[in-house]
Amino acid sequence: MNRRTFAKASFLGILFAAVVGPVSILTGCSAATIAQAIINSFGKILSFLQSSGIVTDPVLVAAAQAALTAFQAAFDAFQNGTGTPEKLAAAAQAALNAVQAFFEATNIGGPIALVIVTLAQIILSTLESFLPTPPATFKLAGKSLHIPPVQRTKAQFISDWNSACVSAGHPEMRIK
């Protein structure tokens, strides 16, 4: 092997690790439905906002739900061996953008804002873990926040979500 071949192989290895690394931890059986857990948690936020009398933009709700459903399809395809890491990352990015647009446009204030921001951070940080390069900041409830990516299994996501719901005084928002 000469230097050029070695350099090329090294570059391809680094590129592969950068693309596959964020999703490789989530290939176990326990993670197969993390996408569904994210969809369920977003639904809980929508129900909570509606029951609190907060008006949400139906177009942004539909866009976020469609993007999350597409993410679930890409995740399932990746799990089944028919999808690629690039398609999964693209679907995660689209879902992240749509969910963030929803949260950014929804006028949330007071104590409800703290609950929603806390729960939104769990969703956004989990979606970020599927990206090779996560965004630097998010805008939630009128504030720019740095939310680091967190790789979670389905069980970890549900545990983090349910703990946050109980801590925020809203155990009714827990998911299974």
Backbone as CSV, one residue per row, in Angstrom:
resi,resn,N_x,N_y,N_z,CA_x,CA_y,CA_z,C_x,C_y,C_z
1,MET,0.861,-1.171,0.000,0.000,0.000,0.000,0.909,1.235,0.000
2,ASN,0.666,2.136,-0.942,1.464,3.359,-0.968,0.766,4.455,-0.169
3,ARG,1.431,5.592,-0.030,0.879,6.687,0.781,-0.459,7.197,0.243
4,ARG,-0.574,7.259,-1.059,-1.811,7.782,-1.658,-2.992,6.853,-1.335
5,THR,-2.785,5.565,-1.493,-3.844,4.606,-1.192,-4.194,4.652,0.292
6,PHE,-3.153,4.739,1.134,-3.383,4.833,2.573,-4.174,6.095,2.923
7,ALA,-3.781,7.224,2.335,-4.476,8.492,2.611,-5.926,8.421,2.166
8,LYS,-6.163,7.840,0.999,-7.530,7.719,0.485,-8.371,6.820,1.398
9,ALA,-7.805,5.693,1.809,-8.531,4.777,2.694,-8.795,5.428,4.042
10,SER,-7.825,6.183,4.552,-8.006,6.874,5.827,-9.112,7.902,5.742
11,PHE,-9.127,8.682,4.645,-10.157,9.699,4.456,-11.538,9.064,4.394
12,LEU,-11.660,7.962,3.636,-12.960,7.290,3.524,-13.396,6.733,4.886
13,GLY,-12.442,6.243,5.667,-12.771,5.746,7.008,-13.265,6.849,7.915
14,ILE,-12.613,7.997,7.855,-13.026,9.144,8.667,-14.402,9.631,8.220
15,LEU,-14.622,9.709,6.908,-15.916,10.144,6.381,-17.017,9.176,6.819
16,PHE,-16.743,7.881,6.711,-17.722,6.884,7.123,-18.053,7.029,8.612
17,ALA,-17.030,7.210,9.430,-17.244,7.364,10.874,-18.051,8.615,11.182
18,ALA,-17.808,9.697,10.438,-18.532,10.948,10.674,-20.009,10.806,10.337
19,VAL,-20.313,10.039,9.287,-21.707,9.886,8.862,-22.408,8.805,9.669
20,VAL,-21.745,7.679,9.870,-22.383,6.540,10.520,-22.280,6.618,12.039
21,GLY,-21.262,7.262,12.555,-21.035,7.320,13.995,-22.246,7.708,14.807
22,PRO,-22.905,8.831,14.462,-24.046,9.246,15.270,-25.207,8.259,15.279
23,VAL,-25.339,7.459,14.208,-26.468,6.534,14.176,-26.076,5.113,14.547
24,SER,-24.794,4.826,14.600,-24.383,3.447,14.840,-24.778,2.953,16.223
25,ILE,-24.817,3.828,17.203,-25.177,3.410,18.557,-26.656,3.022,18.637
26,LEU,-27.443,3.475,17.688,-28.876,3.243,17.754,-29.333,2.074,16.892
27,THR,-28.434,1.147,16.568,-28.816,0.038,15.715,-29.263,-1.189,16.494
28,GLY,-29.271,-1.127,17.811,-29.711,-2.258,18.625,-31.221,-2.402,18.595
29,CYS,-31.687,-3.572,18.974,-33.121,-3.862,18.956,-33.920,-2.913,19.839
30,SER,-33.364,-2.512,20.980,-34.110,-1.676,21.907,-34.380,-0.290,21.347
31,ALA,-33.623,0.102,20.337,-33.780,1.439,19.783,-34.711,1.460,18.578
32,ALA,-35.231,0.309,18.189,-35.982,0.214,16.940,-37.196,1.132,16.889
33,THR,-37.727,1.540,18.029,-38.915,2.387,18.006,-38.681,3.747,18.666
34,ILE,-37.453,4.189,18.725,-37.197,5.514,19.299,-37.902,6.590,18.478
35,ALA,-37.979,6.371,17.168,-38.678,7.333,16.313,-40.141,7.440,16.733
36,GLN,-40.767,6.318,17.045,-42.154,6.339,17.499,-42.280,7.031,18.849
37,ALA,-41.309,6.838,19.740,-41.336,7.513,21.043,-41.253,9.037,20.855
38,ILE,-40.452,9.478,19.892,-40.350,10.913,19.613,-41.684,11.442,19.086
39,ILE,-42.313,10.690,18.186,-43.620,11.093,17.646,-44.655,11.160,18.772
40,ASN,-44.670,10.153,19.643,-45.619,10.142,20.762,-45.401,11.336,21.689
41,SER,-44.145,11.659,21.949,-43.859,12.775,22.854,-44.279,14.107,22.229
42,PHE,-44.079,14.260,20.933,-44.526,15.485,20.258,-46.052,15.590,20.343
43,GLY,-46.736,14.461,20.192,-48.191,14.450,20.338,-48.634,14.875,21.727
44,LYS,-47.884,14.461,22.739,-48.204,14.873,24.118,-48.055,16.388,24.280
45,ILE,-47.029,16.956,23.650,-46.851,18.407,23.711,-48.013,19.113,23.027
46,LEU,-48.431,18.605,21.868,-49.569,19.213,21.167,-50.833,19.173,22.016
47,SER,-51.091,18.029,22.636,-52.275,17.895,23.500,-52.199,18.844,24.692
48,PHE,-51.020,18.950,25.281,-50.821,19.841,26.430,-51.066,21.293,26.032
49,LEU,-50.515,21.695,24.902,-50.716,23.076,24.442,-52.192,23.349,24.175
50,GLN,-52.867,22.418,23.537,-54.288,22.584,23.231,-55.104,22.669,24.520
51,SER,-54.823,21.801,25.484,-55.588,21.828,26.737,-55.269,23.079,27.560
52,SER,-54.129,23.707,27.296,-53.750,24.948,27.988,-54.268,26.183,27.263
53,GLY,-54.980,25.973,26.158,-55.548,27.090,25.418,-54.560,27.821,24.521
54,ILE,-53.430,27.209,24.232,-52.434,27.845,23.366,-52.705,27.449,21.931
55,VAL,-52.853,28.460,21.091,-53.154,28.246,19.679,-51.854,27.913,18.943
56,THR,-51.901,26.846,18.160,-50.747,26.451,17.363,-51.094,26.577,15.885
57,ASP,-50.100,26.819,15.082,-50.283,26.951,13.636,-50.504,25.560,13.042
58,PRO,-51.687,25.294,12.468,-51.971,23.953,11.946,-51.033,23.541,10.812
59,VAL,-50.548,24.515,10.050,-49.621,24.194,8.962,-48.291,23.702,9.539
60,LEU,-47.808,24.376,10.576,-46.551,23.952,11.203,-46.706,22.626,11.946
61,VAL,-47.867,22.409,12.539,-48.131,21.131,13.206,-48.094,20.007,12.175
62,ALA,-48.788,20.201,11.062,-48.822,19.182,10.007,-47.426,18.938,9.439
63,ALA,-46.662,20.006,9.237,-45.304,19.864,8.697,-44.415,19.088,9.665
64,ALA,-44.514,19.393,10.956,-43.707,18.684,11.953,-44.110,17.214,12.032
65,GLN,-45.409,16.947,12.024,-45.870,15.558,12.090,-45.435,14.780,10.851
66,ALA,-45.529,15.405,9.675,-45.099,14.740,8.439,-43.590,14.471,8.462
67,ALA,-42.816,15.429,8.925,-41.363,15.254,8.981,-40.980,14.168,9.990
68,LEU,-41.681,14.110,11.112,-41.404,13.062,12.101,-41.791,11.682,11.565
69,THR,-42.872,11.615,10.817,-43.282,10.348,10.199,-42.255,9.913,9.153
70,ALA,-41.751,10.856,8.378,-40.705,10.540,7.392,-39.422,10.086,8.094
71,PHE,-39.116,10.711,9.233,-37.961,10.281,10.020,-38.153,8.841,10.495
72,GLN,-39.359,8.528,10.961,-39.620,7.162,11.410,-39.434,6.180,10.250
73,ALA,-39.910,6.527,9.056,-39.753,5.650,7.891,-38.263,5.467,7.551
74,ALA,-37.497,6.547,7.603,-36.059,6.462,7.316,-35.346,5.637,8.379
75,PHE,-35.764,5.810,9.640,-35.170,5.037,10.731,-35.471,3.554,10.556
76,ASP,-36.725,3.241,10.241,-37.112,1.849,10.032,-36.349,1.238,8.857
77,ALA,-36.206,1.999,7.770,-35.464,1.512,6.603,-34.002,1.259,6.971
78,PHE,-33.428,2.152,7.752,-32.040,1.973,8.187,-31.917,0.724,9.051
79,GLN,-32.849,0.541,9.962,-32.839,-0.641,10.841,-32.964,-1.932,10.038
80,ASN,-33.767,-1.887,8.961,-34.005,-3.080,8.140,-32.906,-3.311,7.118
81,GLY,-31.947,-2.409,7.035,-30.852,-2.560,6.080,-31.142,-2.041,4.693
82,THR,-32.294,-1.401,4.509,-32.633,-0.872,3.183,-32.396,0.626,3.072
83,GLY,-32.093,1.270,4.174,-31.829,2.714,4.174,-30.351,2.983,4.361
84,THR,-29.975,4.218,4.118,-28.573,4.607,4.269,-28.435,5.599,5.417
85,PRO,-27.237,5.703,5.969,-27.018,6.704,7.019,-27.298,8.120,6.518
86,GLU,-26.992,8.369,5.252,-27.233,9.705,4.691,-28.727,10.034,4.646
87,LYS,-29.534,9.049,4.254,-30.987,9.277,4.211,-31.553,9.463,5.611
88,LEU,-31.030,8.700,6.557,-31.479,8.843,7.940,-31.103,10.218,8.483
89,ALA,-29.884,10.655,8.214,-29.445,11.984,8.674,-30.275,13.085,8.008
90,ALA,-30.588,12.930,6.724,-31.403,13.936,6.022,-32.813,13.990,6.617
91,ALA,-33.388,12.831,6.917,-34.726,12.801,7.518,-34.704,13.392,8.926
92,ALA,-33.651,13.111,9.675,-33.520,13.682,11.026,-33.391,15.200,10.943
93,GLN,-32.614,15.686,9.969,-32.445,17.134,9.809,-33.776,17.794,9.455
94,ALA,-34.536,17.172,8.548,-35.843,17.722,8.167,-36.790,17.732,9.364
95,ALA,-36.787,16.664,10.148,-37.651,16.602,11.333,-37.223,17.649,12.355
96,LEU,-35.938,17.770,12.553,-35.412,18.763,13.491,-35.821,20.171,13.069
97,ASN,-35.681,20.478,11.790,-36.056,21.800,11.281,-37.550,22.072,11.461
98,ALA,-38.379,21.078,11.149,-39.829,21.254,11.246,-40.284,21.410,12.697
99,VAL,-39.733,20.597,13.580,-40.100,20.678,15.002,-39.626,22.008,15.587
100,GLN,-38.413,22.404,15.225,-37.898,23.684,15.723,-38.750,24.846,15.204
101,ALA,-39.142,24.805,13.933,-39.994,25.867,13.375,-41.315,25.945,14.138
102,PHE,-41.866,24.787,14.488,-43.105,24.760,15.268,-42.904,25.436,16.626
103,PHE,-41.852,25.025,17.345,-41.615,25.594,18.676,-41.290,27.083,18.603
104,GLU,-40.561,27.471,17.579,-40.185,28.883,17.440,-41.404,29.759,17.170
105,ALA,-42.369,29.245,16.407,-43.540,30.036,16.033,-44.655,30.002,17.074
106,THR,-44.615,29.017,17.972,-45.678,28.890,18.971,-45.412,29.868,20.110
107,ASN,-46.399,30.706,20.373,-46.263,31.736,21.397,-46.523,31.124,22.774
108,ILE,-45.418,30.843,23.460,-45.505,30.204,24.775,-44.879,31.142,25.799
109,GLY,-45.580,31.332,26.896,-45.042,32.170,27.958,-45.403,31.623,29.317
110,GLY,-44.866,32.233,30.340,-45.187,31.861,31.717,-44.664,30.497,32.090
111,PRO,-45.300,29.867,33.067,-44.815,28.572,33.554,-44.907,27.463,32.501
112,ILE,-45.844,27.623,31.563,-45.969,26.621,30.498,-44.706,26.600,29.644
113,ALA,-44.089,27.761,29.449,-42.881,27.843,28.630,-41.778,26.948,29.192
114,LEU,-41.621,26.948,30.509,-40.581,26.130,31.128,-40.824,24.643,30.869
115,VAL,-42.063,24.217,30.984,-42.412,22.814,30.735,-42.114,22.455,29.282
116,ILE,-42.592,23.278,28.356,-42.427,22.984,26.934,-40.957,23.024,26.534
117,VAL,-40.215,24.009,26.999,-38.790,24.105,26.647,-38.037,22.879,27.168
118,THR,-38.328,22.469,28.385,-37.663,21.292,28.959,-37.938,20.050,28.117
119,LEU,-39.191,19.851,27.754,-39.558,18.668,26.968,-39.062,18.767,25.521
120,ALA,-39.114,19.966,24.957,-38.621,20.156,23.593,-37.132,19.842,23.507
121,GLN,-36.388,20.170,24.554,-34.952,19.894,24.557,-34.673,18.394,24.456
122,ILE,-35.510,17.585,25.042,-35.323,16.130,24.962,-35.533,15.659,23.530
123,ILE,-36.586,16.151,22.890,-36.851,15.774,21.498,-35.723,16.264,20.586
124,LEU,-35.384,17.552,20.693,-34.387,18.139,19.793,-33.007,17.526,19.994
125,SER,-32.611,17.306,21.236,-31.278,16.739,21.480,-31.174,15.313,20.946
126,THR,-32.276,14.572,21.003,-32.276,13.208,20.477,-32.210,13.218,18.953
127,LEU,-32.998,14.077,18.309,-32.928,14.190,16.849,-31.540,14.638,16.401
128,GLU,-30.940,15.543,17.153,-29.595,16.025,16.826,-28.573,14.900,16.783
129,SER,-28.753,13.877,17.608,-27.773,12.798,17.681,-27.678,12.006,16.382
130,PHE,-28.632,12.180,15.488,-28.613,11.497,14.198,-27.865,12.301,13.137
131,LEU,-27.424,13.493,13.473,-26.787,14.379,12.497,-25.274,14.330,12.606
132,PRO,-24.589,14.366,11.452,-23.131,14.422,11.509,-22.632,15.752,12.103
133,THR,-23.362,16.839,11.840,-23.000,18.152,12.377,-24.254,18.810,12.936
134,PRO,-24.461,18.732,14.260,-25.659,19.330,14.846,-25.606,20.856,14.822
135,PRO,-26.772,21.507,14.839,-26.816,22.967,14.865,-26.222,23.529,16.160
136,ALA,-25.748,24.757,16.083,-25.117,25.383,17.253,-26.152,25.789,18.297
137,THR,-27.266,26.356,17.864,-28.286,26.812,18.808,-29.683,26.563,18.254
138,PHE,-30.643,26.632,19.158,-32.062,26.550,18.816,-32.747,27.747,19.428
139,LYS,-33.861,28.127,18.830,-34.661,29.209,19.396,-35.944,28.592,19.942
140,LEU,-36.123,28.716,21.254,-37.311,28.188,21.920,-37.838,29.235,22.881
141,ALA,-39.120,29.484,22.823,-39.786,30.440,23.714,-39.048,31.786,23.730
142,GLY,-38.597,32.208,22.556,-37.948,33.505,22.419,-36.508,33.565,22.887
143,LYS,-35.928,32.431,23.245,-34.546,32.406,23.713,-33.709,31.505,22.816
144,SER,-32.460,31.892,22.594,-31.520,31.022,21.886,-30.868,30.099,22.909
145,LEU,-30.950,28.818,22.645,-30.403,27.829,23.570,-29.430,26.907,22.847
146,HIS,-28.355,26.576,23.527,-27.451,25.543,23.020,-27.937,24.224,23.602
147,ILE,-28.322,23.311,22.729,-28.817,22.006,23.162,-27.881,20.952,22.572
148,PRO,-27.024,20.369,23.385,-26.088,19.372,22.854,-26.818,18.083,22.468
149,PRO,-26.329,17.390,21.437,-26.956,16.124,21.052,-26.791,15.065,22.138
150,VAL,-27.813,14.242,22.297,-27.771,13.142,23.271,-28.251,11.878,22.566
151,GLN,-27.372,10.885,22.489,-27.770,9.608,21.907,-28.523,8.819,22.961
152,ARG,-29.759,8.465,22.617,-30.602,7.732,23.562,-31.181,6.501,22.889
153,THR,-31.363,5.466,23.663,-32.167,4.340,23.216,-33.622,4.727,23.477
154,LYS,-34.543,3.896,23.035,-35.954,4.162,23.308,-36.199,4.222,24.812
155,ALA,-35.635,3.278,25.543,-35.831,3.241,27.000,-35.261,4.490,27.670
156,GLN,-34.091,4.936,27.224,-33.491,6.151,27.794,-34.340,7.374,27.466
157,PHE,-34.845,7.447,26.229,-35.695,8.573,25.831,-36.933,8.618,26.717
158,ILE,-37.603,7.482,26.838,-38.830,7.422,27.645,-38.534,7.773,29.102
159,SER,-37.440,7.262,29.635,-37.072,7.563,31.025,-36.815,9.060,31.211
160,ASP,-36.032,9.655,30.307,-35.741,11.091,30.397,-37.018,11.912,30.255
161,TRP,-37.852,11.540,29.292,-39.113,12.248,29.044,-40.016,12.171,30.281
162,ASN,-40.226,10.962,30.766,-41.140,10.778,31.896,-40.623,11.464,33.165
163,SER,-39.326,11.416,33.391,-38.742,12.116,34.547,-38.978,13.616,34.444
164,ALA,-38.794,14.165,33.239,-39.010,15.602,33.036,-40.477,15.964,33.238
165,CYS,-41.385,15.103,32.783,-42.822,15.363,32.963,-43.192,15.405,34.444
166,VAL,-42.711,14.429,35.191,-43.019,14.366,36.622,-42.387,15.557,37.341
167,SER,-41.121,15.864,37.018,-40.430,17.001,37.652,-41.133,18.323,37.368
168,ALA,-41.735,18.429,36.179,-42.429,19.659,35.804,-43.844,19.716,36.367
169,GLY,-44.264,18.654,37.050,-45.606,18.639,37.635,-46.690,18.222,36.657
170,HIS,-46.304,17.517,35.590,-47.276,17.064,34.602,-47.101,15.585,34.282
171,PRO,-47.384,14.730,35.266,-47.228,13.287,35.025,-48.171,12.754,33.955
172,GLU,-49.224,13.482,33.660,-50.169,13.049,32.630,-49.543,13.051,31.238
173,MET,-48.389,13.688,31.090,-47.718,13.773,29.785,-46.724,12.613,29.574
174,ARG,-46.620,11.710,30.538,-45.692,10.588,30.387,-46.093,9.737,29.196
175,ILE,-45.085,9.063,28.623,-45.318,8.157,27.497,-44.902,6.743,27.888
176,LYS,-45.374,5.784,27.130,-45.042,4.362,27.394,-44.069,3.863,26.376
